[in-house]
Amino acid sequence: MPKSNSGTHNGNTGALVWFRRDLRVFDHAALHHALRAGGPVHCAFVFDTPILAPLPHDDRRVAFIHASLAELAAELEALGGHLLVLHGDARDEVPRLAARLQVAAVHANEDYDPAAIARDGAVAAALQAEGRALHLYKDQVIFARDEVLSQAGKPLTVFTPYKKAWLRRLDAEPAALAPWQVEPHRAAFAPGRSQLPTLADIGFASVDLAAVGIEAGMRGGAAQFDGFVDRMAAYDTARDFPAQDGTSRLSLHLRFGTVSIRHLVRTVTALAARGQAGSGGATWLSELIWREFYQMILYFNPHVVHASFKPAFDKVQWETGAEADALFAAWCAGRTGYPLVDAAMAQLNGTGFMHNRLRMVTASFLCKDLGIDWRRGEAYFADKLVDYELASNNGGWQWAASTGCDAQPFFRIFNPVTQSEKFDPDGAFIRAWVPALGALDARAIHAPWLHGGAPGYPAPIVDHAEARGRTLERYAVVKA
């Protein structure tokens, strides 16, 4: 059932579907409900200026959204509808468009980020003042907010109990995976011509997404998932090796809703039921559940956006000043002298993607080798990651920094050399992203300074063993 504010407006009919992070026409909750309620149904997307304002003009995410919207518009037109794409503050643009179209209601899918919740509240209030309603639906997760709780009815703060409860609820409610049908109700679409501004119109530059291996839109998401299904059974082992094509690479498509989470979970559970998913399928499903776990944590604990989930860890004294700034700059630029860390940062800076294993390694290095506040690293990832999602990024960084709800213990500190030797044993990933090390053999490439170094490549900016000792002292305040 939708969440809504009440309201009717005499003489107004039909609805406006407000697309946000759900850029597809299939298995779309808000679109389904709007069409079933009766037409005419209009569709719109807003390039929201408060979100766009801090972004660089060549931001890959904006280019991905723009390309996905072009495909979405074509698909809506094929069904008899159209897409209006606006540029402005959504808090103003959506109520204004609803009034111009004289619709009775706006339908949208829920977004659980604190800023999005505040925005939706403002839009709901503006609509209600004119006698219109805002209906919100669950679409980007299988179970939202308070749908998975402890037996005592409390939010769970440790992943394993959450996962068990999540799976129990799915077993009890298989209808949670049922698709929201759109095409059978296509007659309710309002006909019209789509209006899509160029990237230049909204102040952004064109970006060659194909050059960094990104295919936008529903077709891109479907192709990525189809390719992963063939590799899914080996996911539990292959996912740890960044030189291999072992991950799904679907996080970007999940972020912007060009794939349906219900379709993904339906597929993996069906494959598992037929014995075709292997151990990798179960591991990948766990990763999808992690995503919902972090969404739930953010919803119930919005303070994590700016502070540690566990307040005691806010007592940790991070390094500050000019020296810390220089170390942070070296980390950002991939000039730490630790090859796996530098290769990972080069991948991030060059493509907007970073392998999940390496997200843990680089985060641990920043917090526990360099002693720099996790919030600085989280903000850098937020700027660079094409798949940036607040809940997952925050949860991952707090896990690595040991400040989160279900975190790596503070005394477990990733060794960047042993991680390199274990997960990039031949140095293939390092060679791909750090050309200065290309001539080193598999023995020397993980710690060049022990083998005479390499021209043009820096010496380590910190001694890992010494840094580990400082980290244990730094976190001792939490136990005091």
SESE-9033 format. One record per residue (C-alpha): residue number from 1; y, z, x. Coordinates in pm, 1 decimal, always signed. Last residue first. Example, Ala and Ser with C-alpha at 12.3 -4.5 7.8 and 13.67 -1.06 7.14 Angstrom:
BEGIN
    i        py        pz        px
    2    -106.0    +714.0   +1367.0
    1    -450.0    +780.0   +1230.0
//
This chain:
BEGIN
    i        py        pz        px
  480    +377.0   +2844.0   +3886.0
  479    +123.3   +2573.1   +3800.6
  478    +389.0   +2311.7   +3722.4
  477    +583.6   +2405.7   +4035.5
  476    +281.8   +2304.5   +4241.8
  475    +354.6   +1943.0   +4146.1
  474    +590.5   +1884.6   +4438.7
  473    +363.4   +2066.0   +4683.1
  472     +69.2   +1845.0   +4587.3
  471    +298.7   +1544.8   +4615.7
  470    +415.5   +1644.5   +4962.8
  469     +55.8   +1663.7   +5082.3
  468     -20.6   +1321.0   +4939.5
  467    +286.9   +1179.6   +5107.1
  466    +158.5   +1292.5   +5446.7
  465    -174.3   +1120.6   +5390.0
  464      -7.6    +806.4   +5254.0
  463    +234.1    +763.2   +5542.8
  462    +548.3    +605.0   +5400.0
  461    +744.8    +281.8   +5442.1
  460    +434.3    +108.1   +5576.6
  459    +523.5    -155.6   +5839.4
  458    +687.2    -467.7   +5706.5
  457    +544.5    -822.5   +5703.4
  456    +728.9   -1102.6   +5878.2
  455    +473.2   -1140.1   +6155.6
  454    +153.5    -944.8   +6078.1
  453     +44.2    -603.4   +6201.3
  452    -159.4    -521.6   +6512.9
  451    -477.2    -419.4   +6338.1
  450    -403.4     -69.9   +6205.6
  449     -65.1    -185.6   +6076.8
  448    -239.8    -456.8   +5873.8
  447    -406.4    -208.7   +5636.9
  446    -585.8    -403.6   +5360.7
  445    -566.4    -740.4   +5537.3
  444    -737.1    -629.1   +5856.6
  443   -1102.6    -628.4   +5751.8
  442   -1088.3    -929.2   +5519.6
  441    -927.3   -1143.1   +5788.8
  440    -555.8   -1189.3   +5833.7
  439    -404.6   -1540.3   +5824.8
  438    -267.1   -1514.1   +5472.4
  437     -81.7   -1188.1   +5534.5
  436    +267.4   -1339.9   +5538.1
  435    +174.3   -1532.5   +5222.1
  434    +173.2   -1214.8   +5010.7
  433     +80.6   -1321.5   +4655.1
  432    -232.5   -1535.0   +4687.4
  431    -337.2   -1367.9   +5012.3
  430    -334.8   -1027.4   +4842.6
  429    -547.5   -1150.8   +4553.5
  428    -807.9   -1301.3   +4785.3
  427    -821.3    -999.0   +5017.3
  426   -1199.6   -1020.5   +5045.6
  425   -1253.0    -669.6   +4908.7
  424    -984.0    -690.4   +4637.9
  423   -1103.8    -403.6   +4416.7
  422   -1267.5    -166.9   +4665.1
  421   -1075.7    -242.0   +4982.9
  420    -744.8    -252.5   +4798.0
  419    -809.1     +72.7   +4614.2
  418    -911.9    +225.4   +4948.8
  417    -580.0    +116.3   +5096.7
  416    -358.2    +216.9   +4804.1
  415    -507.7    +568.5   +4787.6
  414    -460.4    +670.1   +4424.8
  413    -372.1   +1036.9   +4387.3
  412    -582.4   +1278.3   +4187.5
  411    -412.3   +1617.4   +4229.6
  410    -182.0   +1552.3   +3934.9
  409    -474.6   +1512.8   +3695.9
  408    -468.0   +1162.9   +3539.8
  407    -312.2   +1203.9   +3200.1
  406    -405.6   +1244.4   +2837.3
  405     -79.7   +1375.6   +2694.2
  404    +141.7   +1258.6   +2975.8
  403    +300.9   +1404.8   +3289.0
  402     +27.0   +1308.8   +3534.4
  401    +251.7   +1038.7   +3687.3
  400     -16.1    +774.1   +3631.6
  399     -74.9    +882.0   +3271.3
  398    +299.8    +910.6   +3210.9
  397    +339.6    +554.2   +3332.6
  396     +59.8    +424.5   +3113.3
  395    +182.8    +604.7   +2803.4
  394    +537.0    +480.9   +2850.6
  393    +426.0    +122.5   +2898.6
  392    +181.6    +143.4   +2608.1
  391    +430.3    +294.1   +2363.1
  390    +728.2     +83.0   +2470.2
  389    +555.9    -255.4   +2469.4
  388    +632.0    -493.4   +2752.4
  387    +405.3    -798.2   +2742.5
  386    +648.0   -1016.1   +2939.4
  385    +681.3    -732.2   +3188.7
  384    +999.5    -740.4   +3400.1
  383   +1268.0    -525.0   +3239.8
  382   +1027.9    -272.3   +3086.8
  381    +841.5    -258.9   +3418.8
  380   +1164.7    -158.4   +3591.1
  379   +1235.6    +104.0   +3322.9
  378    +888.9    +255.8   +3366.2
  377    +939.1    +266.6   +3740.5
  376   +1263.5    +457.8   +3708.2
  375   +1113.2    +686.3   +3443.9
  374    +825.3    +775.3   +3678.1
  373   +1067.6    +965.5   +3899.7
  372   +1022.8    +883.9   +4268.0
  371    +799.2   +1085.1   +4499.9
  370    +728.1    +785.5   +4723.2
  369    +353.1    +832.9   +4752.1
  368    +297.1   +1014.1   +4424.0
  367    +541.0    +858.8   +4180.5
  366    +588.0    +509.3   +4322.1
  365    +233.7    +477.9   +4455.3
  364     +78.1    +604.4   +4132.4
  363    +274.2    +346.4   +3937.2
  362    +171.7     +67.4   +4174.7
  361    -197.1    +157.2   +4156.4
  360    -203.7    +208.4   +3780.0
  359     -24.7    -118.4   +3708.0
  358    -258.8    -274.8   +3963.3
  357    -565.3    -197.2   +3756.9
  356    -389.3    -352.5   +3455.4
  355    -304.9    -681.9   +3627.9
  354     +67.9    -747.2   +3630.8
  353    +251.6   -1013.7   +3434.4
  352    +616.2   -1120.1   +3434.3
  351    +527.2   -1417.2   +3654.3
  350    +703.0   -1394.0   +3988.8
  349    +834.7   -1038.8   +3979.2
  348    +509.9    -900.3   +3840.8
  347    +287.9   -1098.3   +4078.0
  346    +507.2   -1000.8   +4373.0
  345    +484.1    -637.7   +4262.7
  344    +105.8    -658.9   +4260.9
  343     +96.2    -825.5   +4601.7
  342    +322.2    -554.2   +4742.5
  341    +105.2    -272.7   +4609.6
  340    -211.0    -441.6   +4739.1
  339     -53.4    -505.7   +5079.9
  338     +92.4    -162.0   +5156.0
  337    +394.3    -229.5   +5376.8
  336    +630.4    -126.9   +5096.3
  335    +812.4    -460.4   +5066.4
  334    +715.7    -567.7   +4713.5
  333   +1077.8    -604.9   +4602.0
  332   +1064.8    -325.5   +4345.0
  331    +887.0     -93.3   +4589.5
  330   +1142.0    -167.9   +4863.8
  329   +1425.6     -97.2   +4617.9
  328   +1264.7    +233.8   +4521.5
  327   +1238.0    +333.2   +4886.6
  326   +1604.9    +248.4   +4941.1
  325   +1707.1    +446.8   +4633.9
  324   +1501.9    +743.0   +4754.0
  323   +1682.9    +730.3   +5089.3
  322   +2022.9    +705.0   +4919.0
  321   +1975.3   +1005.1   +4692.9
  320   +1692.3   +1134.2   +4478.6
  319   +1331.1   +1243.1   +4523.7
  318   +1171.4   +1394.1   +4214.5
  317   +1169.5   +1766.5   +4138.7
  316    +892.2   +1845.6   +3890.4
  315   +1024.0   +2085.8   +3625.6
  314    +994.9   +1814.0   +3359.4
  313    +621.6   +1855.9   +3408.1
  312    +620.7   +2177.4   +3206.2
  311    +748.9   +1982.1   +2904.9
  310    +411.5   +1805.0   +2860.7
  309    +496.1   +1468.1   +2703.9
  308    +745.2   +1425.9   +2984.5
  307   +1093.8   +1318.5   +2884.5
  306   +1300.7   +1014.8   +2785.1
  305   +1079.6    +804.2   +2559.3
  304    +830.9   +1093.0   +2542.8
  303   +1070.0   +1273.6   +2306.3
  302    +945.3   +1046.6   +2026.7
  301    +634.5   +1265.2   +1995.1
  300    +464.7   +1195.1   +1661.7
  299    +536.2    +822.1   +1663.1
  298    +502.3    +783.5   +2039.5
  297    +160.6    +951.3   +2041.3
  296     +42.2    +732.4   +1752.6
  295    +146.0    +413.3   +1930.9
  294     -25.9    +545.4   +2245.5
  293    -349.7    +595.4   +2056.2
  292    -315.0    +251.8   +1897.9
  291    -305.6     +85.4   +2239.4
  290    -590.0    +304.8   +2363.8
  289    -792.8    +176.7   +2064.6
  288    -745.6    -181.1   +2184.5
  287    -861.0     -70.1   +2529.5
  286   -1167.5     +95.6   +2377.1
  285   -1250.3    -234.7   +2207.4
  284   -1246.4    -392.7   +2552.9
  283   -1493.8    -136.6   +2683.6
  282   -1728.9    -191.2   +2388.6
  281   -1715.0    -567.0   +2439.2
  280   -1779.7    -535.7   +2811.4
  279   -2104.4    -350.1   +2752.3
  278   -2242.7    -664.3   +2598.0
  277   -2064.4    -844.4   +2313.8
  276   -2355.2   -1058.5   +2195.6
  275   -2586.8    -798.1   +2043.3
  274   -2532.4    -938.5   +1693.9
  273   -2352.3    -622.5   +1578.6
  272   -2150.5    -630.5   +1901.0
  271   -2035.5    -986.0   +1829.4
  270   -1927.8    -879.8   +1479.6
  269   -1744.6    -578.2   +1621.5
  268   -1565.6    -794.0   +1879.8
  267   -1463.5   -1053.0   +1621.5
  266   -1344.2    -817.4   +1350.4
  265   -1145.5    -624.1   +1613.6
  264    -965.0    -938.3   +1731.6
  263    -911.2   -1070.3   +1379.1
  262    -769.3    -736.6   +1265.3
  261    -533.5    -727.9   +1563.7
  260    -398.8   -1063.8   +1450.6
  259    -271.4   -1297.3   +1721.8
  258     +82.0   -1433.0   +1758.0
  257    +190.9   -1078.5   +1682.8
  256    +462.4   -1045.5   +1944.4
  255    +310.3    -762.9   +2147.1
  254     -44.4    -866.4   +2061.6
  253     +22.2   -1210.5   +2206.7
  252    +163.8   -1060.2   +2525.6
  251    -129.9    -817.5   +2551.9
  250    -383.4   -1098.0   +2516.1
  249    -448.3   -1157.8   +2887.3
  248    -818.1   -1088.5   +2808.2
  247    -905.7    -951.7   +3150.8
  246   -1161.7   -1077.7   +3402.4
  245   -1010.0   -1390.9   +3550.3
  244   -1087.7   -1259.9   +3897.7
  243    -845.5   -1191.8   +4184.1
  242    -730.9    -875.1   +4009.1
  241   -1074.8    -711.1   +4017.5
  240   -1097.6    -415.9   +3777.6
  239   -1143.4    -624.7   +3461.5
  238   -1462.4    -785.9   +3596.6
  237   -1671.2    -470.2   +3549.2
  236   -1615.2    -373.7   +3185.8
  235   -1516.4    -729.8   +3092.8
  234   -1855.2    -884.8   +3170.8
  233   -1958.7    -929.2   +2805.1
  232   -1611.2   -1057.0   +2718.8
  231   -1617.0   -1369.9   +2933.3
  230   -1693.4   -1627.3   +2661.1
  229   -1477.9   -1432.8   +2416.6
  228   -1192.4   -1453.4   +2668.0
  227   -1153.9   -1828.1   +2636.6
  226   -1137.8   -1808.5   +2258.4
  225    -882.2   -1529.0   +2285.1
  224    -647.8   -1724.8   +2510.0
  223    -680.2   -2039.1   +2299.9
  222    -606.2   -1846.3   +1980.7
  221    -302.3   -1677.2   +2133.0
  220    -162.0   -2004.5   +2263.8
  219    -221.3   -2174.3   +1932.1
  218     -48.5   -1891.2   +1750.8
  217    +258.8   -1913.1   +1968.0
  216    +326.3   -1941.3   +2338.4
  215    +115.6   -2069.2   +2624.5
  214    +185.6   -1869.8   +2938.9
  213     +40.9   -1954.5   +3281.0
  212    +350.2   -1888.6   +3491.9
  211    +448.9   -2254.7   +3520.4
  210    +353.8   -2303.7   +3155.4
  209    +640.4   -2074.6   +3055.0
  208    +902.2   -2304.5   +3204.8
  207   +1213.4   -2118.0   +3093.1
  206   +1511.5   -2255.0   +2900.6
  205   +1826.0   -2050.2   +2937.3
  204   +1965.7   -1791.4   +2699.3
  203   +2298.7   -1742.5   +2521.0
  202   +2192.0   -1764.3   +2157.3
  201   +2289.2   -2129.5   +2116.0
  200   +2147.7   -2206.1   +2460.2
  199   +1802.8   -2101.7   +2339.3
  198   +1839.6   -2354.0   +2062.7
  197   +1896.2   -2240.5   +1706.1
  196   +1617.1   -2281.3   +1448.4
  195   +1688.5   -2369.6   +1085.8
  194   +1386.4   -2461.1    +876.0
  193   +1438.9   -2693.0    +584.7
  192   +1363.7   -2585.8    +229.7
  191   +1097.9   -2504.3     -22.7
  190   +1060.4   -2145.6    -146.7
  189    +699.0   -2042.9    -102.5
  188    +515.2   -1917.8    -412.4
  187    +276.4   -2214.3    -420.4
  186    +131.7   -2092.1     -89.8
  185     -68.4   -1813.5    -254.8
  184    -416.1   -1928.9    -151.0
  183    -274.4   -1998.4    +200.9
  182    -174.1   -1639.0    +279.6
  181    -483.8   -1420.1    +284.7
  180    -455.4   -1075.0    +442.6
  179    -772.4   -1039.1    +647.2
  178   -1013.0    -749.0    +590.5
  177   -1039.0    -523.8    +896.8
  176    -942.0    -203.5    +717.4
  175   -1202.7    -299.3    +457.1
  174   -1462.2    -156.2    +695.1
  173   -1343.3    +190.4    +590.8
  172   -1607.3    +451.9    +671.5
  171   -1720.0    +282.9    +993.0
  170   -1353.8    +227.8   +1085.6
  169   -1278.7    +594.0   +1021.1
  168   -1563.8    +702.4   +1244.7
  167   -1443.9    +465.8   +1516.9
  166   -1092.6    +612.0   +1508.2
  165   -1228.6    +970.0   +1510.3
  164   -1437.5    +893.3   +1818.5
  163   -1142.1    +720.3   +1985.4
  162    -911.0   +1012.1   +1909.1
  161   -1161.9   +1261.3   +2049.5
  160   -1177.0   +1051.6   +2369.9
  159    -801.7    +994.4   +2393.9
  158    -664.8   +1347.2   +2403.6
  157    -352.9   +1429.7   +2200.2
  156    -496.2   +1420.8   +1849.0
  155    -247.6   +1462.7   +1565.1
  154    -343.7   +1751.4   +1335.4
  153    -542.5   +1744.7   +1010.4
  152    -781.2   +2022.8   +1113.6
  151   -1060.9   +1767.5   +1149.4
  150    -833.4   +1592.6   +1398.2
  149    -625.0   +1298.2   +1286.1
  148    -652.0    +920.7   +1256.8
  147    -445.1    +782.8    +968.0
  146    -138.1    +986.0   +1066.7
  145     +52.7    +713.6   +1251.5
  144    -127.9    +383.9   +1203.2
  143    -487.5    +266.2   +1189.2
  142    -576.9     -99.8   +1244.8
  141    -252.0    -176.7   +1424.4
  140     +15.1    -448.7   +1414.3
  139      +1.0    -499.8   +1035.4
  138     +82.5    -191.7    +829.3
  137    +328.9    -286.1    +558.5
  136    +696.4    -224.5    +482.4
  135    +872.9    -300.2    +154.3
  134   +1254.1    -296.5    +154.5
  133   +1402.1    -292.1    -194.5
  132   +1716.7    -433.0    -353.1
  131   +1968.1    -262.8    -579.9
  130   +2273.2    -338.1    -366.2
  129   +2289.4      +8.1    -211.1
  128   +1913.3     -14.2    -171.3
  127   +1950.2    -308.4     +61.4
  126   +2196.8    -126.6    +285.5
  125   +1979.0    +185.5    +291.7
  124   +1666.3     -11.7    +374.1
  123   +1846.3    -194.9    +654.7
  122   +1963.5    +133.0    +806.6
  121   +1615.8    +284.7    +784.2
  120   +1468.1     -27.3    +937.3
  119   +1703.2      +4.8   +1234.4
  118   +1613.8    +372.7   +1282.6
  117   +1241.2    +293.2   +1273.6
  116   +1298.4      +7.0   +1517.6
  115   +1480.0    +237.3   +1760.6
  114   +1198.0    +492.6   +1740.1
  113    +926.7    +230.1   +1803.2
  112    +673.6    +220.1   +1519.1
  111    +730.4    -126.2   +1372.2
  110    +604.1    -184.6   +1020.6
  109    +559.9    -530.1    +874.4
  108    +831.9    -678.0    +660.6
  107    +908.3    -756.9    +294.8
  106   +1263.5    -781.4    +160.0
  105   +1312.5    -742.3    -212.1
  104   +1486.2    -874.1    -524.2
  103   +1611.0   -1193.4    -366.4
  102   +1957.6   -1335.7    -429.7
  101   +1936.4   -1575.7    -133.8
  100   +2289.1   -1483.3     -24.9
   99   +2226.0   -1114.9     -92.9
   98   +1903.5   -1112.3    +106.1
   97   +2081.7   -1296.9    +389.1
   96   +2354.9   -1032.1    +405.5
   95   +2101.4    -747.7    +390.4
   94   +1907.6    -907.2    +680.1
   93   +2208.1   -1002.3    +893.7
   92   +2385.0    -668.0    +900.7
   91   +2114.1    -432.8   +1027.8
   90   +1962.4    -733.6   +1203.8
   89   +2264.3    -753.9   +1435.6
   88   +2318.9   -1120.9   +1507.4
   87   +2141.5   -1454.1   +1552.1
   86   +1954.7   -1601.6   +1256.7
   85   +1637.9   -1807.9   +1227.1
   84   +1557.2   -1937.9    +876.6
   83   +1197.1   -2046.1    +837.9
   82   +1053.0   -2284.8    +577.9
   81    +794.3   -2301.2    +302.5
   80    +551.9   -2556.8    +163.5
   79    +243.9   -2464.0    +365.8
   78    +312.1   -2731.0    +627.3
   77    +670.0   -2603.3    +641.0
   76    +541.1   -2255.7    +726.1
   75    +328.5   -2399.0   +1007.1
   74    +621.7   -2594.3   +1151.0
   73    +847.0   -2287.9   +1139.3
   72    +582.2   -2075.9   +1311.0
   71    +545.4   -2332.6   +1589.8
   70    +920.1   -2333.0   +1654.9
   69    +919.3   -1953.7   +1626.9
   68    +654.9   -1925.6   +1898.6
   67    +867.5   -2132.5   +2136.2
   66   +1168.0   -1908.3   +2069.2
   65    +964.5   -1589.6   +2104.7
   64    +820.0   -1701.5   +2437.0
   63   +1166.2   -1804.4   +2564.0
   62   +1300.7   -1464.2   +2463.6
   61   +1012.9   -1297.4   +2644.6
   60   +1068.7   -1505.2   +2957.9
   59   +1419.5   -1369.0   +3008.7
   58   +1636.5   -1635.4   +3173.3
   57   +1970.8   -1504.7   +3045.7
   56   +1888.1   -1151.7   +3159.0
   55   +1837.0    -895.5   +2879.3
   54   +2081.6    -612.8   +2799.5
   53   +2229.3    -779.2   +2486.5
   52   +1907.9    -916.7   +2336.4
   51   +1791.1    -599.2   +2161.5
   50   +2132.8    -511.9   +2013.9
   49   +2173.8    -885.1   +1935.1
   48   +1866.2    -915.7   +1712.7
   47   +1741.5   -1273.4   +1716.3
   46   +1664.8   -1248.3   +1346.1
   45   +1363.9   -1411.0   +1183.6
   44   +1347.3   -1538.6    +828.1
   43   +1113.3   -1642.4    +548.3
   42   +1192.2   -1717.8    +182.8
   41    +954.7   -1649.7    -105.0
   40   +1042.5   -1796.0    -446.3
   39    +822.8   -1660.0    -559.9
   38    +571.3   -1414.4    -690.0
   37    +433.1   -1074.3    -589.0
   36    +134.2   -1244.3    -429.4
   35    +363.3   -1433.3    -192.3
   34    +541.2   -1115.3     -82.3
   33    +214.8    -926.8     -36.2
   32     +56.0   -1196.5    +180.1
   31    +369.0   -1248.0    +391.2
   30    +394.7    -875.3    +458.9
   29     +28.5    -841.8    +558.6
   28     -12.4   -1148.6    +777.7
   27    -368.6   -1268.4    +828.1
   26    -239.8   -1616.6    +910.8
   25    +124.6   -1727.3    +927.2
   24    +208.1   -1605.6   +1277.8
   23    +495.6   -1442.2   +1464.3
   22    +429.3   -1076.2   +1383.6
   21    +673.7    -882.0   +1605.1
   20    +967.8    -940.1   +1369.4
   19    +935.4   -1165.8   +1065.1
   18   +1146.2   -1069.3    +762.7
   17    +985.8   -1203.1    +445.2
   16   +1253.2   -1250.1    +178.3
   15   +1152.8   -1212.3    -182.8
   14   +1153.7   -1356.0    -528.9
   13   +1398.6   -1291.4    -805.2
   12   +1743.8   -1145.0    -850.6
   11   +1903.8   -1156.3   -1195.9
   10   +1922.8    -781.4   -1232.5
    9   +1869.0    -602.4    -903.9
    8   +1576.8    -368.4    -857.6
    7   +1541.8     -73.4    -624.4
    6   +1294.1    +163.9    -479.1
    5   +1265.3    +216.0    -105.3
    4    +938.1    +100.0     +27.5
    3    +615.7    +182.0    +208.5
    2    +352.8     -72.9    +120.9
    1      +0.0      +0.0      +0.0
//
